[in-house]
Amino acid sequence: MKENTAAGLEMICIACPIACRLTVSQSGPDVTVTGNRCARGDAYGREEFHAPMRIVTAVIPTDSAQFPCAPVRTDKPVPRDKVRELLQKLYATRVALPVQSGDVVITDFDGARVIYTRTLPPDEVASIGEPGAESKGDDKVS
Ligand code: SF4
């Protein structure tokens, strides 16, 4: 959340769970960050002021009936004003299973890779305890 006020651009630092309330103001060429408790907050405020970046997470459609969506994320932040373009590209993608966590979906989007965050088997491979798993009948207890 960012808000322009008379004091400057106000935002919550998301670099750690403390969530300091930052104010970023500019006077000529000088940018000042206040409200931060550490240097990470200063860096976050400046980046948000000049060129906000975001890690993007999404789910993309697969060809599987058992696992119709595969979770993915960028391996580094991308410019916030390009997030919509990336999401449109991802939602237009349809992938075939199996996929491995860490495998690459998109090799380069503004310097970032998009990778799977979960390993998903093909439909015909059903693990014990998952929907579709069948007992082989060898280990019955009576
Ligand atoms: S300014 Fe520092 S302490 Fe405060 S939320 Fe950001 S990282 Fe955490």
Backbone and ligand atoms as CSV (ligand in chain L), in Angstrom:
chain,resi,resn,atom,element,x,y,z
A,1,MET,N,N,0.841,-1.184,0.000
A,1,MET,CA,C,0.000,0.000,0.000
A,1,MET,C,C,0.884,1.243,0.000
A,2,LYS,N,N,0.641,2.130,-0.944
A,2,LYS,CA,C,1.373,3.388,-0.978
A,2,LYS,C,C,0.370,4.523,-1.043
A,3,GLU,N,N,0.735,5.635,-0.423
A,3,GLU,CA,C,-0.178,6.772,-0.408
A,3,GLU,C,C,0.634,8.054,-0.487
A,4,ASN,N,N,0.248,8.936,-1.372
A,4,ASN,CA,C,0.892,10.241,-1.459
A,4,ASN,C,C,0.274,11.183,-0.446
A,5,THR,N,N,1.097,11.748,0.426
A,5,THR,CA,C,0.621,12.718,1.421
A,5,THR,C,C,1.471,13.974,1.297
A,6,ALA,N,N,1.131,14.967,2.114
A,6,ALA,CA,C,1.908,16.213,2.095
A,6,ALA,C,C,3.347,15.958,2.523
A,7,ALA,N,N,3.557,14.943,3.375
A,7,ALA,CA,C,4.908,14.630,3.865
A,7,ALA,C,C,5.725,13.865,2.840
A,8,GLY,N,N,5.056,13.228,1.900
A,8,GLY,CA,C,5.771,12.422,0.913
A,8,GLY,C,C,4.981,11.171,0.589
A,9,LEU,N,N,5.684,10.197,0.029
A,9,LEU,CA,C,5.056,8.927,-0.331
A,9,LEU,C,C,5.131,7.993,0.882
A,10,GLU,N,N,3.964,7.590,1.395
A,10,GLU,CA,C,3.940,6.733,2.581
A,10,GLU,C,C,3.681,5.298,2.165
A,11,MET,N,N,4.367,4.378,2.849
A,11,MET,CA,C,4.234,2.957,2.513
A,11,MET,C,C,4.649,2.123,3.701
A,12,ILE,N,N,4.299,0.839,3.666
A,12,ILE,CA,C,4.727,-0.121,4.676
A,12,ILE,C,C,5.930,-0.878,4.119
A,13,CYS,N,N,6.993,-0.946,4.896
A,13,CYS,CA,C,8.157,-1.725,4.477
A,13,CYS,C,C,7.821,-3.213,4.597
A,14,ILE,N,N,8.041,-3.953,3.538
A,14,ILE,CA,C,7.729,-5.391,3.542
A,14,ILE,C,C,9.001,-6.242,3.581
A,15,ALA,N,N,10.136,-5.596,3.936
A,15,ALA,CA,C,11.391,-6.346,3.942
A,15,ALA,C,C,11.524,-7.265,5.155
A,16,CYS,N,N,10.689,-7.054,6.198
A,16,CYS,CA,C,10.671,-7.981,7.336
A,16,CYS,C,C,9.318,-7.849,8.027
A,17,PRO,N,N,9.002,-8.757,8.958
A,17,PRO,CA,C,7.658,-8.754,9.567
A,17,PRO,C,C,7.358,-7.555,10.460
A,18,ILE,N,N,8.339,-6.762,10.836
A,18,ILE,CA,C,8.062,-5.609,11.706
A,18,ILE,C,C,7.149,-4.612,10.995
A,19,ALA,N,N,7.292,-4.483,9.684
A,19,ALA,CA,C,6.400,-3.647,8.867
A,19,ALA,C,C,6.407,-2.176,9.287
A,20,CYS,N,N,7.580,-1.569,9.258
A,20,CYS,CA,C,7.696,-0.145,9.581
A,20,CYS,C,C,6.921,0.691,8.567
A,21,ARG,N,N,6.376,1.800,9.052
A,21,ARG,CA,C,5.686,2.746,8.165
A,21,ARG,C,C,6.713,3.767,7.686
A,22,LEU,N,N,6.974,3.757,6.391
A,22,LEU,CA,C,7.996,4.624,5.806
A,22,LEU,C,C,7.369,5.841,5.143
A,23,THR,N,N,8.113,6.912,5.139
A,23,THR,CA,C,7.759,8.082,4.342
A,23,THR,C,C,8.967,8.423,3.474
A,24,VAL,N,N,8.747,8.493,2.172
A,24,VAL,CA,C,9.820,8.824,1.236
A,24,VAL,C,C,9.497,10.186,0.640
A,25,SER,N,N,10.436,11.107,0.778
A,25,SER,CA,C,10.211,12.458,0.253
A,25,SER,C,C,11.392,12.873,-0.607
A,26,GLN,N,N,11.130,13.815,-1.482
A,26,GLN,CA,C,12.177,14.290,-2.389
A,26,GLN,C,C,12.280,15.798,-2.294
A,27,SER,N,N,13.519,16.272,-2.214
A,27,SER,CA,C,13.787,17.703,-2.237
A,27,SER,C,C,14.895,17.921,-3.253
A,28,GLY,N,N,14.522,18.422,-4.439
A,28,GLY,CA,C,15.490,18.507,-5.522
A,28,GLY,C,C,15.956,17.112,-5.886
A,29,PRO,N,N,17.257,16.906,-5.974
A,29,PRO,CA,C,17.752,15.562,-6.333
A,29,PRO,C,C,17.825,14.610,-5.132
A,30,ASP,N,N,17.608,15.143,-3.924
A,30,ASP,CA,C,17.784,14.324,-2.718
A,30,ASP,C,C,16.499,13.597,-2.341
A,31,VAL,N,N,16.611,12.285,-2.147
A,31,VAL,CA,C,15.497,11.456,-1.679
A,31,VAL,C,C,15.797,11.042,-0.241
A,32,THR,N,N,14.801,11.210,0.633
A,32,THR,CA,C,14.973,10.876,2.040
A,32,THR,C,C,13.926,9.863,2.463
A,33,VAL,N,N,14.380,8.851,3.212
A,33,VAL,CA,C,13.470,7.842,3.759
A,33,VAL,C,C,13.454,8.010,5.271
A,34,THR,N,N,12.270,8.116,5.862
A,34,THR,CA,C,12.144,8.178,7.322
A,34,THR,C,C,11.168,7.097,7.779
A,35,GLY,N,N,11.258,6.764,9.063
A,35,GLY,CA,C,10.376,5.748,9.642
A,35,GLY,C,C,10.988,4.364,9.629
A,36,ASN,N,N,12.084,4.193,8.930
A,36,ASN,CA,C,12.734,2.874,8.860
A,36,ASN,C,C,13.592,2.644,10.094
A,37,ARG,N,N,13.683,1.384,10.514
A,37,ARG,CA,C,14.515,1.020,11.658
A,37,ARG,C,C,15.870,0.476,11.228
A,38,CYS,N,N,16.039,0.245,9.928
A,38,CYS,CA,C,17.322,-0.333,9.489
A,38,CYS,C,C,17.592,0.059,8.034
A,39,ALA,N,N,18.777,-0.311,7.567
A,39,ALA,CA,C,19.199,0.050,6.212
A,39,ALA,C,C,18.355,-0.639,5.139
A,40,ARG,N,N,17.836,-1.829,5.450
A,40,ARG,CA,C,16.999,-2.515,4.463
A,40,ARG,C,C,15.750,-1.688,4.161
A,41,GLY,N,N,15.213,-1.060,5.171
A,41,GLY,CA,C,14.039,-0.217,4.968
A,41,GLY,C,C,14.367,1.001,4.124
A,42,ASP,N,N,15.557,1.552,4.337
A,42,ASP,CA,C,15.989,2.684,3.515
A,42,ASP,C,C,16.083,2.260,2.055
A,43,ALA,N,N,16.696,1.102,1.818
A,43,ALA,CA,C,16.843,0.600,0.439
A,43,ALA,C,C,15.473,0.291,-0.168
A,44,TYR,N,N,14.592,-0.318,0.634
A,44,TYR,CA,C,13.254,-0.653,0.126
A,44,TYR,C,C,12.496,0.628,-0.257
A,45,GLY,N,N,12.549,1.637,0.616
A,45,GLY,CA,C,11.836,2.888,0.333
A,45,GLY,C,C,12.345,3.559,-0.928
A,46,ARG,N,N,13.653,3.565,-1.108
A,46,ARG,CA,C,14.221,4.193,-2.306
A,46,ARG,C,C,13.830,3.428,-3.569
A,47,GLU,N,N,13.881,2.095,-3.486
A,47,GLU,CA,C,13.502,1.291,-4.649
A,47,GLU,C,C,12.027,1.489,-4.994
A,48,GLU,N,N,11.178,1.507,-3.982
A,48,GLU,CA,C,9.750,1.724,-4.231
A,48,GLU,C,C,9.500,3.108,-4.830
A,49,PHE,N,N,10.298,4.063,-4.446
A,49,PHE,CA,C,10.141,5.425,-4.952
A,49,PHE,C,C,10.587,5.533,-6.415
A,50,HIS,N,N,11.727,4.932,-6.714
A,50,HIS,CA,C,12.306,5.086,-8.053
A,50,HIS,C,C,11.811,4.037,-9.044
A,51,ALA,N,N,11.831,2.760,-8.655
A,51,ALA,CA,C,11.519,1.677,-9.596
A,51,ALA,C,C,11.033,0.466,-8.816
A,52,PRO,N,N,9.760,0.433,-8.426
A,52,PRO,CA,C,9.277,-0.697,-7.624
A,52,PRO,C,C,9.390,-2.018,-8.358
A,53,MET,N,N,9.804,-3.040,-7.620
A,53,MET,CA,C,9.997,-4.376,-8.173
A,53,MET,C,C,9.143,-5.362,-7.374
A,54,ARG,N,N,8.773,-6.469,-8.008
A,54,ARG,CA,C,7.952,-7.474,-7.329
A,54,ARG,C,C,8.365,-8.891,-7.744
A,55,ILE,N,N,8.396,-9.804,-6.774
A,55,ILE,CA,C,8.398,-11.234,-7.066
A,55,ILE,C,C,6.971,-11.570,-7.492
A,56,VAL,N,N,6.827,-12.300,-8.592
A,56,VAL,CA,C,5.495,-12.651,-9.099
A,56,VAL,C,C,5.237,-14.130,-8.849
A,57,THR,N,N,4.096,-14.449,-8.251
A,57,THR,CA,C,3.657,-15.831,-8.103
A,57,THR,C,C,2.343,-15.986,-8.851
A,58,ALA,N,N,2.119,-17.191,-9.374
A,58,ALA,CA,C,0.895,-17.452,-10.138
A,58,ALA,C,C,0.684,-18.948,-10.227
A,59,VAL,N,N,-0.472,-19.339,-10.729
A,59,VAL,CA,C,-0.691,-20.728,-11.119
A,59,VAL,C,C,-1.028,-20.719,-12.599
A,60,ILE,N,N,-0.469,-21.693,-13.328
A,60,ILE,CA,C,-0.702,-21.755,-14.769
A,60,ILE,C,C,-1.413,-23.059,-15.111
A,61,PRO,N,N,-2.232,-23.043,-16.164
A,61,PRO,CA,C,-2.979,-24.246,-16.513
A,61,PRO,C,C,-2.078,-25.358,-17.040
A,62,THR,N,N,-2.479,-26.600,-16.730
A,62,THR,CA,C,-1.760,-27.768,-17.244
A,62,THR,C,C,-2.713,-28.584,-18.114
A,63,ASP,N,N,-2.167,-29.643,-18.716
A,63,ASP,CA,C,-2.995,-30.545,-19.513
A,63,ASP,C,C,-3.546,-31.690,-18.662
A,64,SER,N,N,-3.416,-31.577,-17.353
A,64,SER,CA,C,-3.778,-32.664,-16.444
A,64,SER,C,C,-5.185,-32.486,-15.882
A,65,ALA,N,N,-5.928,-33.603,-15.765
A,65,ALA,CA,C,-7.222,-33.560,-15.083
A,65,ALA,C,C,-7.024,-33.642,-13.575
A,66,GLN,N,N,-5.952,-34.319,-13.159
A,66,GLN,CA,C,-5.701,-34.500,-11.731
A,66,GLN,C,C,-5.090,-33.251,-11.098
A,67,PHE,N,N,-4.179,-32.600,-11.808
A,67,PHE,CA,C,-3.528,-31.379,-11.320
A,67,PHE,C,C,-3.690,-30.300,-12.389
A,68,PRO,N,N,-4.832,-29.627,-12.436
A,68,PRO,CA,C,-5.108,-28.692,-13.538
A,68,PRO,C,C,-4.306,-27.387,-13.486
A,69,CYS,N,N,-3.641,-27.109,-12.347
A,69,CYS,CA,C,-2.857,-25.876,-12.235
A,69,CYS,C,C,-1.488,-26.194,-11.631
A,70,ALA,N,N,-0.465,-25.498,-12.115
A,70,ALA,CA,C,0.891,-25.654,-11.592
A,70,ALA,C,C,1.349,-24.318,-11.010
A,71,PRO,N,N,1.808,-24.309,-9.736
A,71,PRO,CA,C,2.274,-23.058,-9.142
A,71,PRO,C,C,3.669,-22.676,-9.639
A,72,VAL,N,N,3.847,-21.392,-9.921
A,72,VAL,CA,C,5.124,-20.883,-10.425
A,72,VAL,C,C,5.446,-19.549,-9.746
A,73,ARG,N,N,6.716,-19.140,-9.854
A,73,ARG,CA,C,7.113,-17.813,-9.365
A,73,ARG,C,C,8.356,-17.359,-10.122
A,74,THR,N,N,8.608,-16.064,-10.074
A,74,THR,CA,C,9.851,-15.551,-10.644
A,74,THR,C,C,10.977,-15.814,-9.652
A,75,ASP,N,N,12.205,-16.011,-10.171
A,75,ASP,CA,C,13.334,-16.267,-9.271
A,75,ASP,C,C,13.990,-14.979,-8.792
A,76,LYS,N,N,13.517,-13.845,-9.294
A,76,LYS,CA,C,13.973,-12.548,-8.802
A,76,LYS,C,C,12.877,-11.525,-9.098
A,77,PRO,N,N,12.928,-10.380,-8.455
A,77,PRO,CA,C,11.871,-9.385,-8.700
A,77,PRO,C,C,11.902,-8.862,-10.136
A,78,VAL,N,N,10.732,-8.498,-10.632
A,78,VAL,CA,C,10.604,-7.860,-11.945
A,78,VAL,C,C,9.943,-6.496,-11.739
A,79,PRO,N,N,10.119,-5.569,-12.679
A,79,PRO,CA,C,9.504,-4.246,-12.522
A,79,PRO,C,C,7.992,-4.371,-12.337
A,80,ARG,N,N,7.478,-3.638,-11.370
A,80,ARG,CA,C,6.046,-3.741,-11.063
A,80,ARG,C,C,5.183,-3.406,-12.264
A,81,ASP,N,N,5.620,-2.481,-13.102
A,81,ASP,CA,C,4.784,-2.104,-14.253
A,81,ASP,C,C,4.805,-3.169,-15.361
A,82,LYS,N,N,5.559,-4.251,-15.170
A,82,LYS,CA,C,5.556,-5.350,-16.143
A,82,LYS,C,C,4.854,-6.602,-15.607
A,83,VAL,N,N,4.317,-6.518,-14.392
A,83,VAL,CA,C,3.685,-7.691,-13.773
A,83,VAL,C,C,2.474,-8.151,-14.594
A,84,ARG,N,N,1.656,-7.223,-15.033
A,84,ARG,CA,C,0.462,-7.597,-15.812
A,84,ARG,C,C,0.854,-8.316,-17.102
A,85,GLU,N,N,1.872,-7.796,-17.776
A,85,GLU,CA,C,2.350,-8.434,-19.023
A,85,GLU,C,C,2.808,-9.864,-18.752
A,86,LEU,N,N,3.540,-10.056,-17.653
A,86,LEU,CA,C,4.013,-11.401,-17.314
A,86,LEU,C,C,2.844,-12.325,-16.994
A,87,LEU,N,N,1.883,-11.837,-16.217
A,87,LEU,CA,C,0.732,-12.682,-15.863
A,87,LEU,C,C,-0.061,-13.080,-17.105
A,88,GLN,N,N,-0.227,-12.153,-18.043
A,88,GLN,CA,C,-0.941,-12.493,-19.287
A,88,GLN,C,C,-0.198,-13.585,-20.047
A,89,LYS,N,N,1.118,-13.478,-20.068
A,89,LYS,CA,C,1.933,-14.491,-20.745
A,89,LYS,C,C,1.802,-15.839,-20.044
A,90,LEU,N,N,1.823,-15.833,-18.722
A,90,LEU,CA,C,1.716,-17.086,-17.970
A,90,LEU,C,C,0.341,-17.723,-18.143
A,91,TYR,N,N,-0.719,-16.917,-18.074
A,91,TYR,CA,C,-2.067,-17.479,-18.163
A,91,TYR,C,C,-2.363,-18.000,-19.568
A,92,ALA,N,N,-1.621,-17.539,-20.559
A,92,ALA,CA,C,-1.791,-18.036,-21.925
A,92,ALA,C,C,-0.982,-19.308,-22.170
A,93,THR,N,N,-0.192,-19.684,-21.164
A,93,THR,CA,C,0.652,-20.878,-21.277
A,93,THR,C,C,-0.120,-22.102,-20.794
A,94,ARG,N,N,0.038,-23.227,-21.481
A,94,ARG,CA,C,-0.544,-24.501,-21.020
A,94,ARG,C,C,0.579,-25.520,-21.040
A,95,VAL,N,N,0.867,-26.098,-19.877
A,95,VAL,CA,C,2.031,-26.968,-19.769
A,95,VAL,C,C,1.615,-28.420,-19.628
A,96,ALA,N,N,2.510,-29.312,-20.047
A,96,ALA,CA,C,2.288,-30.745,-19.936
A,96,ALA,C,C,3.013,-31.273,-18.699
A,97,LEU,N,N,2.351,-32.124,-17.947
A,97,LEU,CA,C,2.983,-32.764,-16.797
A,97,LEU,C,C,3.701,-34.025,-17.263
A,98,PRO,N,N,4.756,-34.467,-16.579
A,98,PRO,CA,C,5.197,-34.029,-15.258
A,98,PRO,C,C,6.076,-32.775,-15.317
A,99,VAL,N,N,6.144,-32.081,-14.163
A,99,VAL,CA,C,7.083,-30.978,-13.996
A,99,VAL,C,C,7.768,-31.157,-12.649
A,100,GLN,N,N,8.984,-30.644,-12.557
A,100,GLN,CA,C,9.761,-30.714,-11.319
A,100,GLN,C,C,9.871,-29.330,-10.707
A,101,SER,N,N,9.781,-29.259,-9.388
A,101,SER,CA,C,10.012,-27.998,-8.698
A,101,SER,C,C,11.393,-27.466,-9.081
A,102,GLY,N,N,11.462,-26.214,-9.496
A,102,GLY,CA,C,12.721,-25.604,-9.915
A,102,GLY,C,C,12.932,-25.608,-11.418
A,103,ASP,N,N,12.175,-26.442,-12.149
A,103,ASP,CA,C,12.265,-26.409,-13.613
A,103,ASP,C,C,11.812,-25.039,-14.127
A,104,VAL,N,N,12.352,-24.659,-15.279
A,104,VAL,CA,C,12.096,-23.320,-15.814
A,104,VAL,C,C,10.906,-23.336,-16.772
A,105,VAL,N,N,9.983,-22.413,-16.572
A,105,VAL,CA,C,8.828,-22.225,-17.458
A,105,VAL,C,C,9.164,-21.162,-18.515
A,106,ILE,N,N,9.696,-20.036,-18.061
A,106,ILE,CA,C,10.122,-18.948,-18.952
A,106,ILE,C,C,11.575,-18.636,-18.601
A,107,THR,N,N,12.448,-18.670,-19.606
A,107,THR,CA,C,13.882,-18.531,-19.325
A,107,THR,C,C,14.317,-17.086,-19.076
A,108,ASP,N,N,13.600,-16.137,-19.657
A,108,ASP,CA,C,14.024,-14.740,-19.464
A,108,ASP,C,C,12.838,-13.807,-19.634
A,109,PHE,N,N,12.423,-13.228,-18.536
A,109,PHE,CA,C,11.436,-12.149,-18.598
A,109,PHE,C,C,12.045,-10.982,-17.838
A,110,ASP,N,N,12.538,-10.008,-18.558
A,110,ASP,CA,C,13.179,-8.838,-17.963
A,110,ASP,C,C,14.282,-9.255,-16.978
A,111,GLY,N,N,15.045,-10.279,-17.347
A,111,GLY,CA,C,16.170,-10.715,-16.524
A,111,GLY,C,C,15.820,-11.762,-15.479
A,112,ALA,N,N,14.544,-12.089,-15.345
A,112,ALA,CA,C,14.130,-13.092,-14.358
A,112,ALA,C,C,13.684,-14.370,-15.060
A,113,ARG,N,N,13.844,-15.500,-14.376
A,113,ARG,CA,C,13.289,-16.763,-14.854
A,113,ARG,C,C,11.994,-17.023,-14.095
A,114,VAL,N,N,11.077,-17.738,-14.734
A,114,VAL,CA,C,9.877,-18.209,-14.034
A,114,VAL,C,C,10.057,-19.706,-13.832
A,115,ILE,N,N,9.924,-20.156,-12.580
A,115,ILE,CA,C,10.170,-21.565,-12.250
A,115,ILE,C,C,8.954,-22.175,-11.549
A,116,TYR,N,N,8.828,-23.502,-11.678
A,116,TYR,CA,C,7.788,-24.218,-10.935
A,116,TYR,C,C,8.170,-24.251,-9.460
A,117,THR,N,N,7.160,-24.209,-8.601
A,117,THR,CA,C,7.432,-24.286,-7.164
A,117,THR,C,C,6.913,-25.590,-6.566
A,118,ARG,N,N,6.434,-26.492,-7.425
A,118,ARG,CA,C,5.952,-27.783,-6.927
A,118,ARG,C,C,6.189,-28.840,-7.992
A,119,THR,N,N,6.570,-30.030,-7.556
A,119,THR,CA,C,6.695,-31.165,-8.466
A,119,THR,C,C,5.324,-31.794,-8.650
A,120,LEU,N,N,4.931,-31.990,-9.911
A,120,LEU,CA,C,3.627,-32.588,-10.208
A,120,LEU,C,C,3.830,-33.768,-11.157
A,121,PRO,N,N,3.235,-34.925,-10.818
A,121,PRO,CA,C,3.395,-36.111,-11.661
A,121,PRO,C,C,2.398,-36.087,-12.809
A,122,PRO,N,N,2.596,-36.934,-13.797
A,122,PRO,CA,C,1.565,-37.077,-14.834
A,122,PRO,C,C,0.333,-37.738,-14.239
A,123,ASP,N,N,-0.805,-37.640,-14.916
A,123,ASP,CA,C,-2.064,-38.153,-14.380
A,123,ASP,C,C,-2.023,-39.627,-14.026
A,124,GLU,N,N,-1.357,-40.438,-14.846
A,124,GLU,CA,C,-1.423,-41.873,-14.608
A,124,GLU,C,C,-0.630,-42.315,-13.386
A,125,VAL,N,N,0.223,-41.441,-12.837
A,125,VAL,CA,C,0.978,-41.771,-11.636
A,125,VAL,C,C,0.230,-41.210,-10.437
A,126,ALA,N,N,-0.394,-42.094,-9.662
A,126,ALA,CA,C,-1.119,-41.662,-8.465
A,126,ALA,C,C,-0.408,-42.202,-7.239
A,127,SER,N,N,-0.079,-41.305,-6.311
A,127,SER,CA,C,0.630,-41.724,-5.106
A,127,SER,C,C,-0.358,-42.264,-4.086
A,128,ILE,N,N,0.156,-43.088,-3.170
A,128,ILE,CA,C,-0.681,-43.635,-2.109
A,128,ILE,C,C,-1.272,-42.480,-1.308
A,129,GLY,N,N,-2.554,-42.536,-1.088
A,129,GLY,CA,C,-3.232,-41.509,-0.294
A,129,GLY,C,C,-3.773,-40.372,-1.121
A,130,GLU,N,N,-3.380,-40.247,-2.403
A,130,GLU,CA,C,-3.906,-39.187,-3.244
A,130,GLU,C,C,-5.136,-39.688,-3.979
A,131,PRO,N,N,-6.030,-38.793,-4.365
A,131,PRO,CA,C,-7.189,-39.217,-5.134
A,131,PRO,C,C,-6.745,-39.983,-6.370
A,132,GLY,N,N,-7.384,-41.091,-6.648
A,132,GLY,CA,C,-7.032,-41.882,-7.821
A,132,GLY,C,C,-6.087,-43.009,-7.503
A,133,ALA,N,N,-5.489,-43.008,-6.277
A,133,ALA,CA,C,-4.591,-44.083,-5.894
A,133,ALA,C,C,-5.394,-45.350,-5.675
A,134,GLU,N,N,-4.892,-46.477,-6.177
A,134,GLU,CA,C,-5.593,-47.740,-6.029
A,134,GLU,C,C,-4.741,-48.710,-5.227
A,135,SER,N,N,-5.416,-49.470,-4.384
A,135,SER,CA,C,-4.703,-50.493,-3.609
A,135,SER,C,C,-4.376,-51.650,-4.523
A,136,LYS,N,N,-3.186,-52.214,-4.359
A,136,LYS,CA,C,-2.794,-53.381,-5.140
A,136,LYS,C,C,-3.352,-54.663,-4.522
A,137,GLY,N,N,-3.879,-54.568,-3.276
A,137,GLY,CA,C,-4.508,-55.708,-2.653
A,137,GLY,C,C,-3.532,-56.651,-1.971
A,138,ASP,N,N,-2.224,-56.288,-1.959
A,138,ASP,CA,C,-1.226,-57.184,-1.375
A,138,ASP,C,C,-1.059,-56.988,0.122
A,139,ASP,N,N,-1.480,-55.867,0.618
A,139,ASP,CA,C,-1.176,-55.554,2.009
A,139,ASP,C,C,-2.445,-55.372,2.844
A,140,LYS,N,N,-3.406,-56.220,2.643
A,140,LYS,CA,C,-4.642,-56.151,3.408
A,140,LYS,C,C,-4.414,-56.659,4.829
A,141,VAL,N,N,-5.087,-56.023,5.776
A,141,VAL,CA,C,-5.055,-56.478,7.168
A,141,VAL,C,C,-6.444,-56.967,7.506
A,142,SER,N,N,-6.529,-58.191,8.044
A,142,SER,CA,C,-7.861,-58.711,8.378
A,142,SER,C,C,-7.997,-58.915,9.877
L,1,SF4,S1,S,12.754,-0.859,8.018
L,1,SF4,FE1,FE,13.965,-2.615,8.691
L,1,SF4,S2,S,12.991,-3.228,10.621
L,1,SF4,FE2,FE,11.515,-1.927,9.563
L,1,SF4,S3,S,10.205,-3.368,8.361
L,1,SF4,FE3,FE,11.871,-2.675,7.009
L,1,SF4,S4,S,13.451,-4.251,7.217
L,1,SF4,FE4,FE,12.054,-4.474,8.978
